[in-house]
Amino acid sequence: MSDGFERDATDSATTASGRAARLPDALRLGPVRLQVSDLGQSLDYYTMVLGLQPRETGAGSAALLAEGEPEPLVELVERRGVAPVRANSRLGLYHFAILLPDRAALGRFLAHLVKSGARLGASDHLVSEALYLRDPDGLGIEVYADRPRSSWRHSNGELAMATEPLDTAEVVAAGRGEPWTGMPAGTVMGHVHLHVGDIDAASRFYHGALGFDRTVWSYPGALFLSAGGYHHHLGVNTWAGRSSPASEGDARLLEWRIVLPGESDVRLAVERLLAAGHPVVQEDSGWLASDPWGTAFRLTVS
């Protein structure tokens, strides 16, 4: 049975059997690794505003976890003197997105943000409801909750997504007036959204070579991709125009992580990337690769 998502576009890599090569349905995302200008300042923001729990990992770095989660969602690396990023000014990170377990948690988080006076944006994407923030270095953050998959709609194989006003009163009401006490158990990294230089080239890399399924391809200036029928684990857009990639002197995304269920899944993904001419480096903590604009990601085993 088809789930409606695009498998066999002309730029798809194929296996020896001729079937489109895909990342496994059990794929999930691991932590994002961020370069920030002031670790103390960032820790204050990620703990007090977002409600993550800090864990020191060494001089100039820290990991941040959700309640009850052994794996961090965010890893911060301090590099003094890096410049804050302006919205849509660099290729690389547009935002990373933290997925809450339910709408009630999103309502409690929204009420907390309003009470604390945090600057935020809000959108209804049909498949999800989302809040948007920027950390002290201007790095984009989304915190969201999914709508039930049974409510997601498709047309001609494409998932329906949009950017509409969020009914903030309804979302806050879902929190039932309960206090926000930090990121709850079950919070995960939901997706990563990147600025790229070209949508077709991004499709050839992330869909054709790496093996993500394309889920939304008619959204203006953007492409959304996933595994396992999710609305998206990855978004890419050209909204930064002719900007240059983020550099060592910028606050930036250092890498994001794709976690696959088995060694064989990682090996197949690495082989597809190499066959398409993209370098991949093996390290103790997984295989490191970069997209055509220099944004790095790591393939690891669950």
C-alpha positions in Angstrom: 0.0 0.0 0.0 1.4 3.4 -0.9 1.5 6.2 1.7 1.3 8.8 -1.1 4.9 10.0 -0.8 7.2 10.3 -3.8 9.5 7.3 -4.1 10.6 7.1 -7.8 11.3 10.6 -9.1 13.9 10.7 -11.9 16.6 11.9 -9.5 16.2 8.9 -7.1 19.2 6.6 -6.5 18.3 3.0 -7.1 19.3 -0.3 -5.6 20.5 -3.3 -7.6 16.9 -4.5 -7.9 16.0 -1.2 -9.6 13.8 0.0 -6.7 14.3 3.5 -5.3 16.8 3.5 -2.5 15.3 4.9 0.7 16.2 5.7 4.2 14.4 3.3 6.7 11.0 4.1 8.2 12.5 3.8 11.7 14.8 6.8 11.1 14.9 9.4 13.9 16.9 12.6 14.5 19.5 13.0 17.1 20.9 16.2 18.7 21.9 19.4 16.8 25.3 20.8 17.6 25.5 24.6 17.7 28.3 27.1 17.8 27.5 30.0 20.1 29.3 33.1 21.3 28.8 32.8 25.0 28.0 29.5 26.7 26.7 31.0 29.9 24.3 33.2 28.1 23.1 30.4 25.9 22.6 28.1 28.9 20.5 30.6 30.6 18.3 30.9 27.5 18.0 27.1 26.8 17.2 26.3 30.4 15.1 29.2 31.5 13.2 29.9 28.3 13.1 26.5 26.6 13.1 24.4 29.8 16.0 22.0 28.9 18.2 20.5 31.5 22.0 21.2 31.2 24.7 18.6 31.5 28.3 19.8 31.4 30.4 17.9 28.8 33.7 19.8 29.1 35.4 23.2 28.8 33.4 25.4 26.5 30.6 22.9 25.8 27.4 21.6 27.2 24.5 19.3 26.4 20.9 20.0 27.0 18.2 17.3 27.6 14.5 17.1 28.0 13.0 15.6 31.2 13.7 11.9 31.4 15.6 11.7 28.1 19.1 10.3 28.2 20.1 11.7 24.8 20.5 15.5 24.5 18.5 17.5 22.1 21.0 20.3 21.7 24.8 20.4 22.2 26.3 23.9 22.6 29.9 24.7 21.7 31.3 28.0 22.7 33.5 30.0 20.3 34.2 33.5 21.6 33.8 36.3 19.1 31.5 34.6 16.7 28.9 37.0 15.2 25.2 36.6 15.8 23.2 35.6 12.7 20.5 37.7 11.2 17.4 35.9 9.9 17.7 34.6 6.4 21.3 35.9 6.1 23.3 32.7 5.8 23.0 29.3 4.1 22.8 26.6 6.7 20.4 26.6 9.6 17.0 28.1 9.2 15.7 26.4 12.4 15.9 23.2 14.3 12.5 21.9 15.6 11.8 20.4 19.0 8.7 18.1 18.9 6.6 18.0 22.1 4.5 14.9 22.9 1.1 16.6 22.7 -0.9 19.8 22.3 -1.3 20.2 26.0 2.5 20.5 26.4 2.5 23.1 23.6 -0.2 25.1 25.4 1.7 25.1 28.7 4.9 26.2 26.8 3.0 29.0 25.0 1.6 30.3 28.3 5.1 30.2 29.8 6.5 32.2 26.8 3.8 34.9 27.1 4.3 35.2 30.8 8.1 35.5 30.4 7.8 38.1 27.7 9.7 36.1 25.1 9.5 37.3 21.5 8.0 34.6 19.3 6.1 33.7 16.2 3.4 31.2 15.7 1.9 29.2 12.8 -0.6 26.5 12.0 0.9 24.2 9.4 -2.2 21.9 9.1 -0.1 18.8 10.1 1.3 20.6 13.2 1.1 23.7 15.4 4.3 25.6 15.9 6.0 28.4 17.9 9.2 30.1 16.7 12.0 31.7 18.6 15.6 32.9 18.2 18.3 32.2 20.7 20.7 34.9 21.9 22.9 34.4 18.8 19.9 34.6 16.5 19.8 30.8 15.7 16.3 29.7 14.8 14.2 27.4 17.0 10.8 25.8 16.4 8.8 24.1 19.2 5.8 22.3 17.9 3.2 19.6 18.4 1.8 17.3 15.7 -1.8 16.9 14.8 -2.9 13.2 14.5 -1.7 11.6 11.3 -5.3 10.6 10.6 -6.0 14.3 10.0 -3.2 14.9 7.5 -4.5 15.3 3.9 -2.9 14.4 0.6 -3.5 15.6 -3.0 -1.9 13.9 -6.0 0.6 12.2 -3.8 1.7 15.4 -2.0 1.0 16.2 1.7 -1.0 19.3 2.4 1.0 21.8 4.4 0.6 25.6 4.8 1.5 28.5 7.0 -1.7 29.9 8.6 -2.3 31.9 11.7 -2.2 29.8 14.9 -5.3 29.9 17.2 -3.1 30.8 20.2 -6.1 30.9 22.6 -7.1 27.4 21.7 -3.5 26.2 22.2 -3.2 27.9 25.5 -6.5 26.4 26.6 -5.2 22.9 25.8 -2.7 23.4 28.6 -5.6 23.5 31.1 -3.8 26.2 33.1 -1.2 23.8 34.3 2.3 25.3 34.8 5.2 24.8 32.4 7.9 22.8 34.3 10.3 22.2 31.5 10.5 20.0 28.4 8.4 16.9 29.2 9.4 13.3 28.8 8.8 12.2 25.2 10.2 15.4 23.7 12.4 14.7 20.7 14.1 16.4 17.8 11.4 16.5 15.2 13.1 18.0 12.2 15.8 20.3 10.9 15.1 23.1 8.3 18.0 24.4 6.2 18.7 27.3 3.9 20.2 26.0 0.7 21.3 27.5 -2.6 19.1 25.5 -5.0 16.1 23.3 -4.5 16.8 21.0 -7.4 20.4 20.4 -6.2 19.1 19.8 -2.6 16.6 17.3 -4.0 19.3 15.4 -5.9 21.4 15.3 -2.7 18.9 14.6 0.1 16.4 12.6 -1.9 18.3 11.2 -4.8 21.6 10.3 -3.0 20.8 10.1 0.7 17.3 8.6 0.3 14.8 10.8 2.0 11.2 10.7 0.5 9.9 13.9 -0.9 6.6 14.8 0.9 5.9 18.5 -0.1 7.4 20.0 -3.3 5.0 22.8 -4.3 5.5 25.0 -1.3 7.0 28.3 -2.6 10.8 28.2 -2.4 10.9 25.1 -0.2 11.0 21.3 -0.3 10.1 18.9 2.6 11.4 15.4 3.0 11.1 12.5 5.5 11.2 8.8 6.2 8.4 6.5 7.3 5.6 8.7 6.2 6.3 11.6 8.6 5.4 15.1 7.3 9.1 16.1 7.4 12.3 15.3 9.1 14.0 17.8 6.9 13.0 21.0 5.2 15.1 23.0 2.8 14.4 26.5 1.3 16.0 29.2 -0.8 14.7 32.1 1.3 18.2 33.3 2.1 18.7 34.1 -1.6 22.3 34.5 -2.7 23.7 34.5 0.8 27.0 32.7 1.6 27.2 29.7 3.8 27.7 30.3 7.5 31.4 30.4 8.4 33.7 29.7 11.4 33.1 33.3 12.4 29.3 33.0 12.6 27.0 31.5 15.2 25.8 28.4 13.3 24.8 24.8 13.1 27.9 22.7 13.3 26.1 19.4 12.5 22.8 17.6 12.8 22.4 13.9 13.4 20.4 11.2 11.5 20.0 8.0 13.6 19.3 4.8 11.7 18.2 1.4 13.2 21.1 -0.7 12.0 24.7 -0.8 10.8 23.5 -2.1 7.4 21.2 1.0 7.0 24.1 3.3 7.7 26.3 1.4 5.3 23.8 1.6 2.5 23.3 5.3 3.0 27.1 5.9 3.0 27.4 3.8 -0.2 24.7 5.9 -2.0 26.4 9.1 -1.0 29.8 7.9 -2.2 28.3 6.6 -5.5 26.9 10.0 -6.1 30.3 11.6 -5.6 29.8 13.0 -2.1 32.7 12.5 0.4 31.9 10.7 3.7 34.3 10.4 6.6 34.1 7.7 9.2 34.7 8.8 12.8 34.2 7.1 16.1 30.8 8.7 16.5 29.5 7.9 13.1 29.9 8.9 9.4 30.2 12.6 8.7 29.0 14.2 5.4 28.1 17.6 4.2 25.5 18.9 1.7 26.6 21.0 -1.3 26.5 24.1 0.8 28.7 22.8 3.6 26.0 21.9 6.2 27.3 18.9 8.0 25.3 15.9 9.3 26.3 12.7 10.9 24.9 9.2 10.2 24.8 7.0 13.4 23.2 3.8 14.6 20.4 3.8 17.2 
